[in-house]
Amino acid sequence: MKSSVITRSGGLWGLALLTVGLLVGACERGEVTVDPDTTSVDVAVADPAPSWPDEAFRAQRPTPKPIKNVEIPKVETFELANGVEVFLVQQQTLPTVLMYMEWDTGEINDPKGKTGMSALCSSLVGEATKNKDKEAFAAAQDDHAVSVGIRAGSELTSLNLRALKRELGPALDLAAEMLFEPGMRQSDFDRLQDQRKARIAQSKGSAASIAHRIFPSLIWGNKHAYAKIETEASLDKVSLSDCQAWVKRLKPDGARLWVVGKITQDELRTEFDARFGSWKGKAPKPAKLGTTKPASATIFFVHVPGSAQSEVLIGHPGPARDTPDYEATQLMAMILGGSFSSRINMNLREDKGWSYGARGGFSYSRGGSSFAASSSVRTDVTGLAVLEIAKEIERMRGGAPTPEELRREQEGALLAMPAEFATATKTLFSMRGLDYHGLPLDWHVGHQERLRAADTAAVHAAAQAHLQATDQVVLVVGDGAVVLESLEKIAEDAVFGGGGIQYLDPDGNPIARPDFPAADTK
């Protein structure tokens, strides 16, 4: 039997199908008789060559317009009678108010041996009040559709409030009741203490959580304020009386109140003074941080039996947030490990297929910054991944980036800036970050020009200035039965120096070499 051939072109394809369909229908009705062994149906349709307008602009890709500068919103600043410094960002679109009362105290202020006290005590204060237990306090917030709480972080403690403007009064009433008459019930304390201890115990089963929990103590040095590690033992030393004393230190003079919403300065003064006007006292001052002294060894290793992946971190202390070459440093960090297209991610994820993602960059604090390049990698390639990350860091130090790499990250940073001020709330958080680092609130005004001015030579200079060539802190957490042989070879070859391997437990304490059976490689 010969096969039917139909050549299609454009809209005539439908006409060809219609013709064949009519023929088949006629055959079925007996109007036409076709012998399939001797008959073929050929439908040929002309295929005219496409004709394109001969216009010069089609010869090259359109050039995008220059990226416009972002207009930075203004922040109102003033001081209340009791010494609270206020930062107000007004927005007149939504009838909401968001407040953050902020104090310079946190985990770094915890007494020796009681790391975790501030976090535990802030949870307790936010749990209930003297006249309202946990359920009643939550119900009171629900009745007014407001949210009130308090949280202690590493360096800051903040009382947080969110409400519709018409419910701001009741929300402030609850906030004042929480702060001045906290519940402080022993049963609540015991439950929250047990919860925090359970989370710590759970984290010790994950290579990633162990690594990121103990890495700061290796970067900053165990005597630095940023190096504290919360443990079950340190929480056991915290008592209810510690929390009763802790909340009494939260005073107004020197505290900061960040406010965003549909509220004016006069309205804020009226509402706030009605609940907090008689509140007096000096707020805590920022703590002394100590001297940065990174731990010394070639590789630090934590054994996690049966871990399917290893967590790898390589880092060291970095520059202060107010360094003059901040923009060049950030562009360098983005090229190295801060974006999906970064060198580290393209190497470990796209080229090698060893990881779902790899990254690197600087984390800034008041006391400086720390650089870390990290990835969760397949256990069997742990040693190779360590070497590849180190290679990319050295390559970043060794030469300027390509113009295309710089263009990509410069444009990305500039195009991302509007998102930082897209809403009044985001504006407030951007300004809080500047204040935290001691930078002026108009810092962003010149930031865009400095980004544009950074060239490949400046980025290379930043890499040489802020990426260490030696003495990095290398931490690997994984199954020693699989990975330790390759790590010991790296240490033997003194890739990172001659310090050998230091074995740690999941709390970061030095231990003897773990004893485990050799891995089954069959």
C-alpha positions in Angstrom: 0.0 0.0 0.0 1.3 3.4 -0.9 1.4 6.0 1.9 -0.5 9.3 1.6 1.8 12.4 1.5 0.5 15.7 2.7 2.8 18.7 2.6 1.7 21.6 4.9 2.4 25.2 4.9 0.8 27.8 7.1 -3.0 28.0 7.2 -3.4 25.7 4.1 -2.8 22.7 6.3 -6.4 22.9 7.6 -7.7 23.1 4.0 -5.7 19.9 3.1 -7.2 18.1 6.1 -10.7 19.2 5.1 -10.2 17.8 1.6 -9.1 14.5 2.8 -11.9 14.4 5.4 -14.5 15.0 2.7 -13.1 12.2 0.6 -13.1 9.8 3.5 -16.7 10.7 4.3 -17.8 10.1 0.8 -16.1 6.7 0.8 -17.9 5.8 3.9 -21.3 6.8 2.4 -20.5 4.7 -0.7 -20.5 7.7 -3.0 -16.8 7.2 -4.0 -14.9 3.9 -4.2 -11.2 4.0 -3.6 -8.8 1.1 -3.9 -6.2 1.5 -1.2 -3.7 -0.7 -3.1 -3.7 1.5 -6.2 -4.8 5.0 -5.0 -2.8 7.6 -3.2 -3.8 11.1 -2.1 -1.1 13.8 -2.5 -1.9 17.3 -1.4 1.0 19.7 -2.3 0.9 23.2 -0.9 3.3 25.9 -1.9 5.7 27.1 0.8 6.5 30.7 0.1 9.8 32.0 1.6 9.2 34.4 4.5 9.8 38.1 3.8 11.3 40.3 6.5 11.4 44.1 6.5 14.9 45.3 5.6 15.3 47.6 8.6 18.7 48.5 10.0 17.7 48.3 13.7 17.1 44.6 13.4 20.8 43.9 13.0 21.6 44.4 16.7 20.0 43.6 20.0 18.1 46.5 21.6 20.1 48.3 24.3 18.4 48.7 27.7 17.9 52.1 29.1 20.2 53.2 32.0 19.1 52.0 35.4 17.6 55.0 37.3 18.6 56.0 40.8 16.2 55.1 43.6 14.7 57.9 45.5 15.4 57.2 49.2 12.4 57.8 51.5 12.8 60.1 54.4 12.7 59.0 58.1 11.4 61.3 60.9 13.5 61.2 64.0 12.7 62.7 67.4 12.9 61.8 71.1 10.3 61.2 73.7 10.3 62.7 77.1 11.7 59.6 78.8 14.7 59.3 76.5 13.4 56.9 73.8 14.7 57.8 70.4 12.0 57.4 67.7 12.4 56.7 64.0 9.1 57.1 62.1 8.3 56.1 58.5 4.8 57.2 57.6 2.6 55.5 55.1 -0.9 56.6 54.4 -2.1 53.6 52.3 -2.9 50.9 54.9 -4.5 51.6 58.3 -1.8 49.7 60.1 1.0 50.4 62.6 4.1 48.3 63.2 6.5 49.1 66.1 9.8 47.8 67.3 11.2 48.9 70.7 14.9 48.0 70.6 17.5 47.6 73.4 21.3 47.0 73.1 21.3 43.7 74.9 21.2 40.0 73.8 23.0 36.8 73.9 26.4 38.5 74.0 25.4 39.9 77.4 24.5 36.5 78.9 26.6 35.7 82.0 29.4 33.2 81.7 28.1 29.6 81.6 24.5 30.8 81.0 24.4 31.2 77.2 20.8 31.2 76.1 19.5 33.1 79.1 18.4 36.2 77.1 16.6 34.1 74.5 14.9 32.0 77.2 13.9 35.0 79.3 12.5 37.0 76.4 10.3 34.0 75.4 9.1 33.8 79.0 8.2 37.5 79.1 6.3 37.3 75.9 4.4 34.2 77.1 1.9 35.7 79.6 1.3 38.5 82.1 0.7 38.6 85.8 -3.1 38.7 85.3 -3.3 36.7 82.0 -1.9 33.2 81.5 -0.7 32.0 78.2 -4.1 31.2 76.8 -5.7 34.4 78.1 -2.9 36.6 76.8 -3.1 35.1 73.3 -6.9 35.5 73.4 -6.6 39.1 74.3 -4.4 39.7 71.3 -6.9 37.8 69.1 -9.8 39.9 70.3 -8.2 43.0 68.9 -6.4 41.3 65.9 -3.1 42.5 67.2 0.3 40.8 67.7 2.6 41.6 70.7 5.8 39.9 71.6 9.4 40.2 72.6 12.6 38.5 71.3 16.3 38.6 72.2 18.8 38.0 69.5 22.6 38.1 69.5 23.1 41.8 70.3 19.6 43.3 70.3 16.3 42.7 72.2 13.1 44.0 70.6 9.5 44.4 71.7 7.3 43.9 68.6 3.8 45.2 68.0 1.5 45.0 65.0 -2.0 46.4 64.9 -4.7 48.1 62.9 -4.5 51.8 63.7 -7.9 51.8 65.4 -6.6 49.0 67.7 -3.3 50.6 68.5 -4.4 51.7 72.0 -5.4 48.1 73.1 -2.2 46.8 71.5 0.0 49.2 73.5 -2.0 48.4 76.7 -1.0 44.7 76.2 2.6 45.6 75.4 2.8 47.7 78.6 1.2 44.9 80.6 3.7 42.4 79.2 6.7 44.6 79.9 5.8 45.9 83.3 3.8 43.0 84.7 5.2 39.8 83.1 3.7 36.4 84.1 7.0 34.7 85.2 5.3 31.5 86.1 7.6 28.6 87.0 5.6 26.1 84.9 6.0 28.3 81.8 9.7 28.7 82.5 10.2 24.9 82.8 8.3 24.2 79.6 10.2 26.8 77.6 13.5 25.7 79.0 12.7 22.1 78.0 11.7 23.2 74.5 15.0 25.0 73.9 17.0 22.0 75.2 15.0 19.7 72.9 15.8 21.9 69.9 19.5 21.8 70.7 19.4 18.0 71.0 17.5 17.8 67.7 20.0 20.0 65.9 22.9 17.6 66.8 21.5 15.1 64.3 22.1 17.4 61.3 25.5 18.1 59.9 24.4 21.5 58.6 22.9 22.7 61.9 26.0 21.5 63.9 28.3 23.3 61.5 26.6 26.7 61.6 26.1 26.5 65.3 29.8 26.1 66.2 31.4 27.9 63.2 31.2 31.5 64.8 33.2 30.3 67.8 36.0 29.2 65.5 36.0 32.4 63.5 35.9 34.9 66.4 37.8 32.8 69.0 36.3 31.2 72.0 36.7 34.3 74.2 34.9 36.7 71.9 31.3 37.7 72.7 30.1 36.4 69.3 31.5 32.9 70.1 29.0 31.8 72.7 27.3 28.5 72.1 24.0 27.7 73.7 24.0 24.2 75.2 21.7 22.0 77.4 24.2 22.5 80.2 24.2 26.3 79.9 20.3 26.4 79.9 20.2 24.2 83.0 22.1 27.0 84.9 19.4 29.6 84.1 16.8 30.1 86.8 13.5 31.9 87.0 15.1 34.6 89.2 17.6 35.3 86.3 14.6 36.1 84.1 13.0 38.3 86.7 16.1 40.3 86.9 16.6 40.3 83.1 13.3 42.1 82.3 13.9 44.8 84.8 17.0 46.0 82.8 14.8 47.0 79.9 14.5 50.7 80.4 13.7 53.6 78.1 16.6 56.1 78.1 18.8 55.0 75.2 16.2 52.6 73.7 15.1 53.0 70.1 11.5 52.9 68.9 11.1 52.1 65.2 7.6 52.8 63.9 6.0 52.4 60.4 2.4 53.0 59.6 -0.5 55.4 59.2 0.4 57.5 62.2 1.8 61.0 62.7 4.4 62.2 65.2 1.8 63.9 67.4 -0.5 60.8 67.4 2.4 58.6 68.3 3.5 60.8 71.2 -0.1 60.8 72.6 -0.6 57.1 72.4 2.8 56.2 73.7 3.0 58.7 76.5 -0.4 57.5 77.8 1.0 54.0 78.5 4.8 54.6 78.9 5.1 58.2 80.0 6.0 57.4 83.6 8.5 54.8 82.6 12.0 55.9 83.5 15.6 54.6 83.7 18.8 54.0 81.6 18.7 51.4 78.9 21.5 48.9 78.5 24.6 50.0 76.6 26.3 48.0 73.9 28.6 45.3 75.4 32.3 45.1 74.8 33.0 42.4 72.3 36.6 41.4 73.0 39.5 40.7 70.6 39.0 38.5 67.5 41.3 35.5 67.6 40.4 32.7 65.2 40.9 29.1 66.3 44.1 27.6 65.0 44.2 24.3 63.2 44.3 23.1 59.6 40.8 21.4 59.6 38.2 21.1 62.3 36.1 18.0 62.1 32.8 16.8 63.7 31.8 13.2 63.2 28.1 12.6 62.5 27.6 8.8 61.9 25.7 7.9 58.8 25.3 11.5 57.5 24.3 11.4 53.9 25.9 14.8 53.2 28.8 16.7 54.7 28.7 20.4 55.6 31.8 22.3 54.5 32.7 25.8 55.7 35.8 27.8 54.9 36.1 31.3 56.4 37.9 34.0 58.4 37.2 37.4 60.0 36.4 40.2 57.5 36.3 44.0 57.2 34.0 46.4 59.2 30.7 47.4 57.7 31.9 51.0 57.2 34.9 50.1 55.2 35.4 52.5 52.2 35.5 49.7 49.7 32.2 48.1 50.9 30.6 48.2 47.4 33.6 46.6 45.7 33.8 44.0 48.4 30.1 43.1 48.0 30.4 42.8 44.3 33.4 40.6 44.7 31.5 38.4 47.2 28.5 38.1 44.8 30.8 37.0 41.9 32.5 34.5 44.2 29.6 33.0 46.0 26.7 35.3 46.5 24.4 34.5 43.5 23.2 31.5 41.6 25.7 32.3 38.8 28.6 32.7 41.3 31.8 30.8 40.7 31.5 28.5 43.7 27.9 27.5 42.8 28.7 27.0 39.2 31.6 24.8 40.1 30.1 22.6 42.8 26.5 22.4 41.5 26.5 22.9 37.8 29.9 21.6 36.8 30.6 18.9 39.3 27.0 18.0 40.5 28.2 17.5 44.0 25.8 19.9 45.7 22.3 21.4 45.4 23.9 24.8 46.1 27.1 26.4 47.3 27.6 30.0 48.5 30.0 32.5 50.0 29.9 36.0 51.4 30.4 38.3 54.3 28.1 38.5 57.4 28.3 41.9 59.1 27.9 42.6 62.8 28.7 45.6 64.9 32.1 44.1 65.8 33.2 43.5 62.2 32.3 40.7 59.7 33.1 37.1 59.0 33.6 35.6 55.6 32.3 32.1 54.9 32.1 29.9 51.8 29.9 26.9 52.5 28.0 24.0 50.9 26.3 20.7 51.7 28.0 18.1 49.5 27.8 14.4 48.8 29.7 12.5 51.5 32.0 10.7 49.0 33.3 13.9 47.5 33.8 15.9 50.7 37.6 16.3 50.4 37.4 17.2 46.8 34.8 19.8 47.5 37.0 21.4 50.2 39.8 21.8 47.6 37.5 23.2 45.0 36.1 25.9 47.3 39.7 26.8 48.3 40.6 26.9 44.6 37.8 29.4 43.8 38.8 31.6 46.7 42.4 31.7 45.5 41.2 32.3 41.9 39.2 35.3 43.1 42.3 36.6 44.8 44.5 35.9 41.8 43.0 38.0 39.1 40.3 40.6 38.3 36.8 39.3 37.4 35.6 39.5 33.8 33.7 42.6 32.7 30.6 40.4 32.2 30.8 39.1 35.8 31.0 42.6 37.1 28.3 43.9 34.8 25.9 41.1 35.9 26.4 41.8 39.6 26.4 45.6 39.3 23.1 45.6 37.4 21.7 43.0 39.8 22.5 45.1 42.8 21.1 48.3 41.3 18.0 46.7 40.0 17.4 45.1 43.5 17.6 48.4 45.3 13.9 49.5 44.7 12.8 46.3 46.6 14.5 47.6 49.7 12.1 50.6 49.8 9.1 49.0 48.0 7.0 49.4 51.2 7.2 51.5 54.3 8.0 48.4 56.3 11.0 47.5 54.1 12.2 51.1 54.4 12.1 50.8 58.1 14.1 47.6 58.2 16.7 49.2 55.8 17.1 52.1 58.1 17.3 49.8 61.2 20.2 48.0 59.5 22.0 51.3 58.9 21.5 52.4 62.5 22.7 49.1 63.8 26.0 49.5 62.0 26.4 53.1 63.0 25.9 54.4 59.5 24.0 57.6 58.6 20.4 57.2 57.6 21.2 58.8 54.2 23.9 56.3 53.4 22.0 54.8 50.4 22.1 58.2 48.6 25.7 57.7 47.6 25.6 53.9 47.5 24.3 53.7 43.9 27.0 56.0 42.6 29.7 53.9 44.4 28.3 50.7 42.9 28.5 52.2 39.4 32.0 53.5 40.0 33.4 50.1 41.0 35.5 48.6 38.3 37.2 45.2 37.9 40.5 46.5 39.4 38.6 47.7 42.5 36.9 44.3 42.8 40.2 42.5 42.5 41.8 44.9 45.1 38.9 44.1 47.5 39.5 40.3 47.0 43.2 40.7 47.8 42.4 42.9 50.8 39.6 40.9 52.4 40.0 37.2 51.3 42.8 35.6 53.3 45.3 33.5 51.4 46.3 31.5 54.5 45.1 30.7 58.0 41.4 30.1 57.0 39.2 28.3 59.4 38.1 25.1 57.8 35.2 23.2 59.3 33.8 19.9 58.0 30.9 18.0 59.6 30.0 14.6 58.3 30.5 10.8 58.5 34.1 10.3 59.5 34.0 6.7 58.3 33.7 8.0 54.7 35.3 11.5 54.7 38.1 11.4 57.2 40.7 9.7 55.0 40.5 12.4 52.4 40.6 15.2 55.0 43.7 13.7 56.7 45.4 13.6 53.3 44.6 17.4 52.8 46.0 18.0 56.3 49.1 15.9 55.6 49.7 17.9 52.4 49.4 21.1 54.5 47.0 22.7 52.0 45.7 25.1 54.6 48.8 25.0 56.9 50.6 22.6 59.2 48.1 22.5 62.1 46.7 19.0 61.4 43.1 18.1 62.2 41.3 19.1 65.4 38.3 16.8 66.3 35.3 18.4 68.0 32.1 17.2 69.5 28.7 18.7 68.4 29.1 21.5 71.0 32.5 22.5 69.7 34.6 21.0 72.4 37.9 19.4 71.5 37.9 15.6 71.7 40.2 12.7 70.7 40.0 11.2 67.2 36.6 9.4 66.9 36.7 5.6 66.7 34.5 4.2 64.0 34.7 1.3 61.5 36.1 1.9 58.0 33.5 2.7 55.4 32.2 0.0 53.1 33.2 1.2 49.7 31.9 -1.8 47.8 
